[in-house]
Amino acid sequence: MIRFVSCIKRKQGITPEEFQRCWDAPQFQTHINNIAGVLNAIRGAKYRTLHVEANSLARQLRETDVEPFDGTIEYWWKSAQEFQDRITTPEVESALKEMKTFQESFVDSANCSVFFTEFDD
């Protein structure tokens, strides 16, 4: 299985509560579902980081001062070829543009991270 992971940082000046409202907006899930559909992904999901003391403890144990991302978005495929077959289609370009426009008000795109992973199911 192939998984695309997008680690999201909120814009400076956006509180965790404001970020959560944007993150929980029904249209955000609609964008994720739309992208999953046009990319023929098995799954598309978003996960918001919990603001709990355990985050601080985990960072202390790992000896890092790096703040956690505010959330992640993931898309899954059975193979990389399934992704590659769809990524350059006009439908995907349009869906990604719509997502970017939606996120502009609360996501700090320059400080986000994206990558692919592979795992056995």
Phi, psi and omega in degrees: 000145177246138179229131173263128182240130175243115180266122191254134172247138177282154178295148175299137181093349176267122179287160175304325180291319177295318178300315181299319179299316178295317182298322183274357180299134181305326181292336177294314177297324177299317178298316180298315179296321179296314179297316178302319181294311182288337176271000182056039179282149175291325184209145171224129184211156175235146181226128179262138178292136176281138176263086183230157181300332180301331177298315179296316179299315180298319178295322177296315180296327179272356180056051178229143176258002182290125178292147179290157171295162181273343178182173176224152171237138181227145172230142185236143174223159176286331180211158177295329180299322179300321177292311184298329180292338187249337194299331184262012180283152178301326179296319179291314179303317180294315180296319179293322178295317178297319178296314181300316178299317179298318185282344186305331184281342185224353182250134176268083187303325182295338181249017174269168178224143177227146179193164176254147173232164177231141178208158176270136178261000000 
